[in-house]
């Protein structure tokens, strides 16, 4: 009984940041605050043989909603990320919630579409696609890879891909924080005759960053 109480004291405060998230539940729908739009990724994050879930949800606080003349509603609320670890007896317990991982939509002309997934190896992937409908031709997609180790999630890799919609010129930069190597590829999505140019470089070794830092 004492071990159970200790475990509850460890993870319950970590879920207190977002008061509306449920501390535990049987599904993503059950733990997500009512009315929030959400997506879910499923996989074994902590290698215990039990499937876990990560939920990405956007609040619906009225003060951060703006309705366009044609009825379209802009949601400027900051999305929240919640990690729930699966239990052998069934259901999920909240491990931690984050309100500083996914940025909100900045304005009416720029959007940030976030998506999450869990690889077969249990790595959490968080991607952001930046799109501007005015003021520029650039598209940017960023992907951050986090692995559970040492009782927390650490950034082990990062991809950044940019593309000019008018010329097709593109570049992809991949950073591996485990090997401290960086790959850079320049290419053109509109012209197959342009040969991709690939270069590699060594990065300075730094302590791995935790999710939310």
N, C-alpha and C positions, 0 to 999 in steps of 0.2 A: 504494500500500500504506500509506503514512504517513497519508493522509487517512482510510482505512478504520480504522486503529488509533485515530486521534484520535476518530472518531465513536463507536467502541465505548467508549472511556474516558469519553465524555460521558454516554452513556445507561445504561451498566451499573451505576454506583454508585447511580443513582436507583432501581434495582429491588432494591437490597440490603436495603431496609427490611423487606420481607417475603421471607425467605429461600426460601420454598417456591415462589414464583412463578417460572415459567420465563422466561429472558431472551428467548427467541424461540420461535416455533412456527407451525404452519399453521392453528390454529383456537383458539377460546376454550377448548374442552375440553382441548386439549393443554397450554395454558399455565397453567390454573387448578390449584391444589393439589388432589390427589386427595381425594375425599370431601367437598369443600366444595360447598354448594349455590350455584349461580350463575345470573345472567342476563347477557345480552350485548346491546349496542347496536352497530349498524354504520353507518358513514357517513364522509365525507371531512372530517376535522377540520382538517387543515392546508392544504387547498386545493392539493394536489399532484396531484390526479386519481386518487389511489389510495385505496381504501376502508380505513378504520381501524376498530378495535374498542375498546369500553370494556367492561370486565367488572366486575360487582358480585358479590362472593362473600362468603359467611359461613363463617368457620372452624368446625370441629367439635371444638375442644379440650374434653376431657371435664370439666375443672374448671369450665367455664362452662355446663354442661348440667344441667337439673333435670327429673326425670321426675315427672309428676303421678300420683295414685293410679290414674287410668284409663288410664295408659300414655302420655299425651301428653307430649312432650318440649319444654320451653322451652329456647330457645337464646339465652343472654345474651352470646355472643361478639360482639365489635365487627366489623361488616362491613368489608371492604376494597375499595377501588376501584383498578383497574389500567387504564392507558391504553397501548394497543399501536398503533404506527403501521405501516400497511401498506407493504410493499416492492414495487417494480415487478417484481422477479423472483419474487414470491410469498411468502407468509408474513408474519409480524408480528414487530416488534422492540419490546420493552418500553421505553416512554418514561419512565414513572414510576408508582409505586404509592403509595397513600395509606391510612393507617389512622386518619385523624382527620377524615374528611369525612362519614361516615355514623355516626350514634350507635347504640349497641346498645339492645336492648329494656331498659327501665329496671326493670320488675318483672313479676309475673304478671298484673297487672290493667291494665297499660298497654302498648300495642304501637306500634311504629314500622315501617310498611311502606314500604320504599324502592324506587324504580323509576328506570330510566335510559332515555334515548332520545337520538337525534341527529337534529336537524331537517334538512330538505333543504338548508339553508344552512350546515350543518356546525356548528351550535351544540349544545353538550352540555347536556341538560336532566336535572337531578337532582331528584326529587320525594320528599317524605316525607308520609305520611298518619299522623297521630297519632290513636289511638283509645283511649278509656278505658271499660272495662267496669264500673267502679265508681268512685263519688266525684265524678261530674260528667256533664253532658249534652253537653259540647262536643266537636266534631270539628274538627280543624285539618289543612289540607293546605298544604304549602309547596313551592314550585318555584323552583329556582335555575338561571339560565342562564349558561353559561360559553362564551366564544369564544376561540379560539386566535389570539393576536396578540403580536408582539414576543417570540416564542420561549417563551410560556407561556400558560396559560389564565386569563382574567380574568372576574370576575363583571360581567355587563352588564345583568342584569335579575333581578327577584325578585317572585314572586306569593305572597300569603298569603290563604287563604280559610278562614273560620271559620263554623261552623253549629251552632246549638243544636238537638239532636234532639227536644227536647220542645216548642219553640215554632216552630221553622222559621226563626227570625231568623238572617240570615247577612250576612256582610260580606266583600268581596274588596278587597285592597289590592295594587296593581301598581306597582312601582318600576322606572323606567328609568334606569340609571346612565350612559347615554350622553347622554340629553337632560336628565337631572336633573329629571324630572317624576314626580309620584306621582298615581295615580288611585285613588279610593276609591268603592266602590259598596255601598250597603246595600239589602237586599231580603229577601224571605221566600219560602222554597222551598215552603211549604205553602199560601200565600195569593196567588193571582195578582192579587187586587184591590189589594194593596199595591204602589204604584208605586215602582220602584227609584229611589234617590236617589244621584246621581253628583256628586262634587266632585273638583277638581284642585288641586294645590299644587306649589310649586317646592321642590326639595330643594337643600341646600347641596352644592356641588361638592366631591367628595373623590377622592383617587387610587383607581383601580380595584383591588379586592382580588383576589389570586391564589387559585386553587383550592388549598384546604388551609390557608389563613390563618384 
